Structure formats: C-alpha cells, structure tokens
Amino acid sequence: MTTKFDAIVIGAGLGGLAAAAMLAQKGRGVLLIEQHNVPGGYATSFVRGRYEWEVALHELSGIGPPDHRGDLYRLLEYLGVTQHVAFTRIPELYRSVFPDLDLVLPVGREAYEETLCTAFPHDADGIRRFLNRVHDLARELARFTGKGGIGNPLTAPFRFSKTLRYLPAAWGTVLNRDVKDPQARAVISQYWGYFGIGPAKVAFLYFASALSSYVKKGAAYVKGRSQALSNAFVKVVEANGGKVLFNTRVQQITCANGRVTGVTTRAGEQFQAPVVISNADPITTCRNLLGDIPQATRFLRKLRPAAVAPSSFNVYMGVACPPEKLGLSTHENFLNADPDFDRHYESMRHIGLPGITLATCYNAADPDISPPGTTSMVLTTLYYGTPWFELSPEQYVETKNRIADFMIDTAERIAPGLRSHTEVVEVATPITNMRYTTTMDGSIYGFDNTPFYHTVLRMGHQGPLDGLFFAGAYTQPGGGFEPCIMSGAMAARMAMKQIEKAQEEV
Ligand SMILES: Cc1cc2nc3c(=O)[nH]c(=O)nc-3n(C[C@H](O)[C@H](O)[C@H](O)COP(=O)(O)OP(=O)(O)OC[C@H]3O[C@@H](n4cnc5c(N)ncnc54)[C@H](O)[C@@H]3O)c2cc1C
C-alpha cells in the first residue's frame, strides 16, 4: 500500500467519515484511520444475544420528508451516501411525561403549537409569541448559513438583526419572558436532554434553530441503525479510491517547519500527507498526538474558556415482549421527575439519581429493529464524565447497577412489566464512552453550547499547524449527528485549499 496521500483523516466518527467522503468524492487521495474495528465512533451499534442495539442516535435532524428535504439529506445526497442507506420517519416529535402530565408533541408547526396551547390555554398568547420568535430566528439563520452567506457586511447587521440580538442570549432567558407556566416552559424545553445543557445555560440560537428544524421537518431514524449510516460513508470513501484502516491507532502527528507532514501509528507505520484532519478531540490531539510543541500549547490555551460537555449513561434492554403489550407506541419518551430542568442539568455534575430518563422504544421508528415479538428499548440519561474517574472498581459496579435499576423503575411508569420481560441488559457509562471513542471525559457533544461558545462562536476547523484541521463535535457548528457531518464537510473544504497550495509548491 502506498504511504503517500493528499490527506489523512484520524478517526472514523461522523466528522471524520464526512471529511473523508468529501475528499474522496472530490478525487483527493485520502487515508482514513480508525482505532476501533468498526466505523462510526458513537454512530454505531452492538450485539448481545439476539439483540442489536443502537448505541447513540435517538432522532436524526436535517433529513425531512421527500418533498421537503433538509440540509443534511441534501449533503448526504451530494456525497453519494444516500445510495447506500435509507431513513425512516419518526411519527411524532416526543412524549413529555411528568408526575401530573403526559403529552405527545406532534410534527408540524401548527400541530405543535396547538398541542401546547391546548395543554396550557392560560399561556397560549405567550407560547405563540415565543414559537414565532423561534421560527423567525431559525429562518434568518438559515439565510445566514445558506448559499447567500453573510453578503454585504455593511448591510448585514440590518438583514441579520435577530441573529445579532440573540447571539449572546440563553434559551431560558428568552423563553421565560414570553411563557410563564413552569410546566409549559419545560415541555417546550424538553429537547434540552438532546443538547446536554440546561435551559438557563444553553444558547438561544442553537436551541431555536434545532427546535424549529425538528418541529417543521420532523425527525428521522436510520434503517439498519446509525451503523448503517457509518458503513455507507465508508462505502463512498472506498468507491472513490480512498483507503480505510481499522484497528489502527494514530500515535503521533508528524510535522516539520510548522507544517504537518503525516502520521505515525501505534504499530510504527508512517504515512505522509500535507493535510491531516483530526476527528479525535482537539485536547487529546494537541496533548497526545502533537506533544510538547509551542503551537499546541498556545492552541490549548485559547480553548480554555470552552467547557467539555456531558457524557451519557445508557441502559440497553432486550425485552421479550412486543411494545404494544408494554403500552409503548411513541419512539422518544422523556420521563421527568419535575419541570426544574436547570436543577436536573446541574445534578449531572455529581453521580446522583437522574432527574430525567429518556426511554426510547426503537420499534416505533423501525418495527423490524428487534426479533418478532420483542422490544428494543434504551434508557438514557446524562452525566459529566469527571466524577466517574474517582470511583473505585467496586464503587463503579455498584453505582452503575443502582442507577440502571432506578432508571428501569422510572421506565416502568410508562411501560408496566418492562423489568419482568427483560431478557438482556447492558449498561454503558461515561467510562464506556471514553474507552470506545477515547474522547475527553466521554463527552458526546464536544464542548458545551453556551451563549458564548456556540455555532460561529465555537472553535473552528483550523488546527495549530499549517495543514492540520479538526472535524467533529468540538468544532463548528457543534455536537450531534447533523452538526458533526456538516463539520466534516466544512473541514474538508478548507483542507482542499491546503492540498492545492501544497501541490502548487511542488
Ligand atoms: C447515547 C447517545 C445518544 C445520542 N443521541 C443523539 C441524537 O439523538 N441525535 C444526534 O444528533 N446526536 C446524538 N448523539 C451525539 C452524537 O452521537 C455525537 O455528537 C457524534 O456522533 C460525535 O461525532 P464525532 O464526529 O465528534 O466523532 P466521535 O463519535 O467522537 O468519534 C471519534 C472517532 O475517532 C476515533 N479516534 C480517536 N482517536 C483516534 C486515534 N488516535 N487513532 C484512530 N482513531 C481515533 C475514535 O475511535 C472514534 O471512532 C448521541 C450520543 C450518544 C453517546
């Protein structure tokens, strides 16, 4: 095998896969190196007994119905990924469950608004006002990120007045001005569990554009789980002449005169390229792969204001009973102890019992996802990773079993009999995430999307050296499937310019 490439991509998470697919599709010689034995990073699945579980994806944004395709679908189509993978529509948005409320939120701007206004008639005016604000801002943001871009900078402040106004605002601050009922606020903020940051801290721009997209276009799931999407990317890379190495860990990014020159693997193989795109997190990339060079130290110093986002805790359940017998008909069920989501978020910094459990019944999105007559159920909550490192091995086992037990009890509230019909259970913690992806603290969204660190205010794709780029959850536009895939495409576009520059110099 040749050892010289136009570009080397470290890591086959979604950011790395999208970057490699884009480069290969544009005719660049690309080598994608993944330490695990399958592609995907978090976008993967695993098998125990007769069940194969989705590891991460609950709801995929940006796909949209055939007559109203979203940005992500269009990008996947452009890359040729849609030739190898299919999507299913999730019928509703989500079910929001509290001790005294159980509400299913439908897809569609009017239906969503009407459901909320009917449930909270005393707050209907505020709810309508707030949702208009959300959709208006999202429309403006779509123009900003779309083909037209920022346009004439002199007139931009007038054309993007809402974006500028809300740039530093937190979701909770804007919401609380319009909507007064704490439970109504909570139901509208229910997706906070997807963004991993509480309503008082998450950037309004980020939440508003994501909510508007979900409400208007609905959410999708991947036929064959997210592993099928990751595999489809690999097919595109290979079909366009790219090379993919699994079970291979990059040990070092090599450089000379302030430029990258390639990588060395743990087994000692050397590969050369004028461009390296790292899908490993930027902190690990700088500390471990670049090592003790001043550019890496300076780069890390600039990242200091950014906080690493939470990790996940999952209980994967194979249940020998069909979903309808358990009373489950909705895909995503948010089970909340109470409407104080900011308290639930802050409690994720310690290993207590969770205030929120997501009970995801994958059969609602894909009836064939588990063997006939069974249910594939995943219970999810979030924790910051750091406290998990402090547990002894005995404490670790006791803690993970205790939390899993509590979450199963919580899920029994909407699915009586769940525990007694369970055939297989597997529990994953932030430590599991770290082990499989090596990402900092097992973070699943990169850095937190606070009002001062989101979308365009977030770390870009340029790394500390000429020719070094980043893709994935830590970079613009953020964590999650759609943003990470977008980030890979964005990094690849920048990398192509660098490849051309290097070719001109030869
Ligand atoms: C439980 C859970 C639920 C989620 N639900 C959703 C959801 O419903 N919707 C949504 O949009 N998002 C969801 N997410 C978030 C989403 O999965 C992530 O934000 C996204 O997949 C991260 O992609 P990434 O590009 O940052 O790469 P990662 O997934 O972090 O992958 C990085 C890859 O790099 C590899 N790597 C690292 N270092 C090296 C090295 N030195 N050499 C070789 N390879 C290396 C790793 O092995 C890994 O494969 C969820 C995540 C989890 C865990």
Ligand as a Chemical Component Dictionary entry (heavy atoms), coordinates in Angstrom:
data_LIG
# 
_chem_comp.id                   LIG 
_chem_comp.type                 NON-POLYMER 
_chem_comp.pdbx_formal_charge   0 
_chem_comp.three_letter_code    LIG 
# 
loop_
_chem_comp_atom.comp_id 
_chem_comp_atom.atom_id 
_chem_comp_atom.alt_atom_id 
_chem_comp_atom.type_symbol 
_chem_comp_atom.charge 
_chem_comp_atom.model_Cartn_x 
_chem_comp_atom.model_Cartn_y 
_chem_comp_atom.model_Cartn_z 
_chem_comp_atom.pdbx_ordinal 
LIG C1  C1  C 0 -26.130 7.871  23.966 1  
LIG C2  C2  C 0 -26.001 8.923  22.905 2  
LIG C3  C3  C 0 -27.139 9.442  22.318 3  
LIG C4  C4  C 0 -27.034 10.400 21.294 4  
LIG N1  N1  N 0 -28.174 10.822 20.658 5  
LIG C5  C5  C 0 -28.083 11.669 19.603 6  
LIG C6  C6  C 0 -29.246 12.005 18.836 7  
LIG O1  O1  O 0 -30.344 11.505 19.065 8  
LIG N2  N2  N 0 -29.115 12.879 17.811 9  
LIG C7  C7  C 0 -27.918 13.442 17.490 10 
LIG O2  O2  O 0 -27.852 14.221 16.544 11 
LIG N3  N3  N 0 -26.787 13.140 18.206 12 
LIG C8  C8  C 0 -26.842 12.263 19.238 13 
LIG N4  N4  N 0 -25.717 11.922 19.956 14 
LIG C9  C9  C 0 -24.454 12.682 19.728 15 
LIG C10 C10 C 0 -23.652 12.190 18.535 16 
LIG O3  O3  O 0 -23.644 10.789 18.515 17 
LIG C11 C11 C 0 -22.216 12.722 18.612 18 
LIG O4  O4  O 0 -22.208 14.127 18.819 19 
LIG C12 C12 C 0 -21.427 12.442 17.336 20 
LIG O5  O5  O 0 -21.628 11.110 16.894 21 
LIG C13 C13 C 0 -19.934 12.694 17.578 22 
LIG O6  O6  O 0 -19.228 12.515 16.370 23 
LIG P1  P1  P 0 -17.717 12.950 16.204 24 
LIG O7  O7  O 0 -17.508 13.268 14.754 25 
LIG O8  O8  O 0 -17.369 14.025 17.162 26 
LIG O9  O9  O 0 -16.859 11.635 16.474 27 
LIG P2  P2  P 0 -16.808 10.537 17.639 28 
LIG O10 O10 O 0 -18.081 9.779  17.653 29 
LIG O11 O11 O 0 -16.322 11.136 18.917 30 
LIG O12 O12 O 0 -15.694 9.578  17.057 31 
LIG C14 C14 C 0 -14.314 9.866  17.056 32 
LIG C15 C15 C 0 -13.619 8.680  16.412 33 
LIG O13 O13 O 0 -12.215 8.900  16.381 34 
LIG C16 C16 C 0 -11.565 7.683  16.708 35 
LIG N5  N5  N 0 -10.226 8.016  17.217 36 
LIG C17 C17 C 0 -9.929  8.852  18.252 37 
LIG N6  N6  N 0 -8.595  8.919  18.426 38 
LIG C18 C18 C 0 -8.038  8.141  17.471 39 
LIG C19 C19 C 0 -6.684  7.819  17.121 40 
LIG N7  N7  N 0 -5.647  8.326  17.815 41 
LIG N8  N8  N 0 -6.454  6.975  16.092 42 
LIG C20 C20 C 0 -7.501  6.452  15.376 43 
LIG N9  N9  N 0 -8.789  6.720  15.668 44 
LIG C21 C21 C 0 -9.052  7.561  16.691 45 
LIG C22 C22 C 0 -12.452 7.050  17.750 46 
LIG O14 O14 O 0 -12.233 5.668  17.893 47 
LIG C23 C23 C 0 -13.829 7.373  17.176 48 
LIG O15 O15 O 0 -14.268 6.374  16.285 49 
LIG C24 C24 C 0 -25.766 10.916 20.915 50 
LIG C25 C25 C 0 -24.615 10.375 21.501 51 
LIG C26 C26 C 0 -24.722 9.372  22.471 52 
LIG C27 C27 C 0 -23.487 8.747  23.038 53 
# 
loop_
_chem_comp_bond.comp_id 
_chem_comp_bond.atom_id_1 
_chem_comp_bond.atom_id_2 
_chem_comp_bond.value_order 
_chem_comp_bond.pdbx_ordinal 
LIG C1  C2  SING 1  
LIG C2  C3  SING 2  
LIG C2  C26 DOUB 3  
LIG C3  C4  DOUB 4  
LIG C4  N1  SING 5  
LIG C4  C24 SING 6  
LIG N1  C5  DOUB 7  
LIG C5  C6  SING 8  
LIG C5  C8  SING 9  
LIG C6  O1  DOUB 10 
LIG C6  N2  SING 11 
LIG N2  C7  SING 12 
LIG C7  O2  DOUB 13 
LIG C7  N3  SING 14 
LIG N3  C8  DOUB 15 
LIG C8  N4  SING 16 
LIG N4  C9  SING 17 
LIG N4  C24 SING 18 
LIG C9  C10 SING 19 
LIG C10 O3  SING 20 
LIG C10 C11 SING 21 
LIG C11 O4  SING 22 
LIG C11 C12 SING 23 
LIG C12 O5  SING 24 
LIG C12 C13 SING 25 
LIG C13 O6  SING 26 
LIG O6  P1  SING 27 
LIG P1  O7  DOUB 28 
LIG P1  O8  SING 29 
LIG P1  O9  SING 30 
LIG O9  P2  SING 31 
LIG P2  O10 DOUB 32 
LIG P2  O11 SING 33 
LIG P2  O12 SING 34 
LIG O12 C14 SING 35 
LIG C14 C15 SING 36 
LIG C15 O13 SING 37 
LIG C15 C23 SING 38 
LIG O13 C16 SING 39 
LIG C16 N5  SING 40 
LIG C16 C22 SING 41 
LIG N5  C17 SING 42 
LIG N5  C21 SING 43 
LIG C17 N6  DOUB 44 
LIG N6  C18 SING 45 
LIG C18 C19 SING 46 
LIG C18 C21 DOUB 47 
LIG C19 N7  SING 48 
LIG C19 N8  DOUB 49 
LIG N8  C20 SING 50 
LIG C20 N9  DOUB 51 
LIG N9  C21 SING 52 
LIG C22 O14 SING 53 
LIG C22 C23 SING 54 
LIG C23 O15 SING 55 
LIG C24 C25 DOUB 56 
LIG C25 C26 SING 57 
LIG C26 C27 SING 58 
# 
